[in-house]
């Protein structure tokens, strides 16, 4: 059985891989398949994050059609904060 390479919900997709090259390949497939369905990737809303246990986070230069994707240190996915240190922290909402 192969490992899952992405998680999808509505129009949100979280892709993961072991290398920058693997992630770029996955991103290229998402872009191509999206275009086949008449959809486009919004590069201003698209972010990359490298989860690592290293002291210095490696740079990951992913691109959509030659447009660089912004690398962030954390982001919110489905109500959880995902960070560079590979921790998932549930976001707390106040009423």
KEVOFI-164035 format. One record per atom (N, C-alpha, C): residue in three letters; x, y, z. Coordinates in steps of 0.05 Angstrom, whole numbers, plus 5000, padded with zeros to 4 digits. Last residue first. Layout:
! KEVOFI-164035
ALAXYZ
...
//
This chain:
! KEVOFI-164035
UNK468656515443
UNK465956595435
UNK465456885439
UNK474956335417
UNK473356445439
UNK470656545428
UNK478455765396
UNK476655985388
UNK475156075413
UNK484755505388
UNK482555555407
UNK481055795399
UNK487455015346
UNK486855295350
UNK484455315369
UNK491754495362
UNK488954575358
UNK488554865364
UNK497654395330
UNK496554515354
UNK493754605348
UNK502253945311
UNK499654035304
UNK498354135329
UNK509153985294
UNK507153955314
UNK504454065303
UNK513654055262
UNK511953825257
UNK509853775279
UNK516154545266
UNK517154325283
UNK515454075282
UNK513054885234
UNK515554775223
UNK516654545239
UNK506054725245
UNK508454885247
UNK510954735237
UNK499254835239
UNK501354655232
UNK503954815231
UNK493454905275
UNK495855045267
UNK498054835263
UNK486954725253
UNK489354655268
UNK491754815257
UNK482754855220
UNK482554925248
UNK484954845265
UNK484554705169
UNK482154575180
UNK482054615211
UNK490554975180
UNK489254785162
UNK486954645177
UNK494655525183
UNK492155405194
UNK491055225173
UNK501855485189
UNK499355565176
UNK497055415189
UNK508755705195
UNK506355565205
UNK503955655189
UNK512555935164
UNK513555775187
UNK511255625201
UNK512455905091
UNK511656005117
UNK512655825139
UNK514056095026
UNK514555905047
UNK513956035074
UNK510156224969
UNK511256334994
UNK511656105014
UNK512156014905
UNK510255984927
UNK511656074953
UNK513556354844
UNK514456234869
UNK512256224890
UNK511656184781
UNK511156364802
UNK511756234829
UNK512255784742
UNK514455974746
UNK513956194766
UNK507555474753
UNK507955614728
UNK509955844730
UNK508955504818
UNK506755444801
UNK507055604776
UNK514355234856
UNK513355424837
UNK510855314824
UNK518355204916
UNK516355094898
UNK515255314880
UNK523655174949
UNK522855364928
UNK520955234908
UNK525255165013
UNK523854994994
UNK522655184973
UNK530555165059
UNK528955315040
UNK527755125020
UNK530454835124
UNK531354855096
UNK529455025079
UNK531155125187
UNK529255015168
UNK530355055139
UNK535754935235
UNK535255125214
UNK533454995193
UNK535454485267
UNK535354745280
UNK534754965260
UNK530853955246
UNK533454095245
UNK533154375258
UNK526153735242
UNK527153735269
UNK529953865270
UNK520954015200
UNK523653895204
UNK524353905234
UNK516854185148
UNK516854085176
UNK519553935179
UNK515954735109
UNK517754505113
UNK517654435142
UNK510654965071
UNK511754945098
UNK513554705099
UNK507755415025
UNK509255175030
UNK510355195058
UNK501355655000
UNK503755675017
UNK505155405019
UNK496856044963
UNK498255784965
UNK500855834981
UNK494656524953
UNK493556374976
UNK495056114981
UNK497256684908
UNK497356864931
UNK496356734956
UNK496056304871
UNK498756304882
UNK499056484906
UNK490955914861
UNK491356194870
UNK494056204884
UNK490255504806
UNK491455524833
UNK491955824838
UNK484055394770
UNK486855504772
UNK487655504801
UNK480054954730
UNK480655084755
UNK483555194754
UNK478554614689
UNK477854894687
UNK478455054712
UNK480454104692
UNK477654144702
UNK476854434701
UNK485654174677
UNK483953994661
UNK481054024668
UNK487454474720
UNK487054614694
UNK485354444676
UNK487954054757
UNK486154284762
UNK485454424736
UNK492053754734
UNK489353644736
UNK487253854742
UNK496254134737
UNK495454024711
UNK492553914713
UNK496654224793
UNK496254444774
UNK495054344748
UNK497753704811
UNK495353844821
UNK494654074801
UNK502653614785
UNK500353444779
UNK497753584787
UNK505854004810
UNK505454014781
UNK502953844772
UNK505753814862
UNK504554064856
UNK503954094826
UNK508753334855
UNK505953324864
UNK504453584857
UNK513753574840
UNK512353384822
UNK509353364829
UNK514853854886
UNK514454004861
UNK512953824841
UNK515453434923
UNK513253624926
UNK512753784901
UNK520053184901
UNK517453034903
UNK515153224906
UNK523753604908
UNK523153504881
UNK520453354881
UNK523953644963
UNK522953874948
UNK522153784920
UNK521753034995
UNK523753214983
UNK522453434968
UNK517552745015
UNK520152715029
UNK522252905018
UNK511253085021
UNK513152915008
UNK515752915024
UNK504353285018
UNK506853255033
UNK508653055018
UNK499053765013
UNK500753555001
UNK503253525017
UNK492653935024
UNK495153935038
UNK496753705026
UNK487754354997
UNK489354114993
UNK491954145009
UNK481154594993
UNK483754595007
UNK485154335003
UNK476054594975
UNK478054704957
UNK480854724970
UNK474154025009
UNK473054244992
UNK475254344973
UNK480053745026
UNK477453805037
UNK476454055022
UNK485253265023
UNK483553465011
UNK480953495025
UNK491953095027
UNK489453095042
UNK487753315030
UNK497052694995
UNK495552934999
UNK492952885014
UNK499552214994
UNK501152444989
UNK499652704992
UNK499451605031
UNK497951835019
UNK499852065016
UNK503651055012
UNK502951265031
UNK501351485017
UNK501150444983
UNK502750694982
UNK501750885003
UNK501749765000
UNK500050005000
UNK501850255000
//
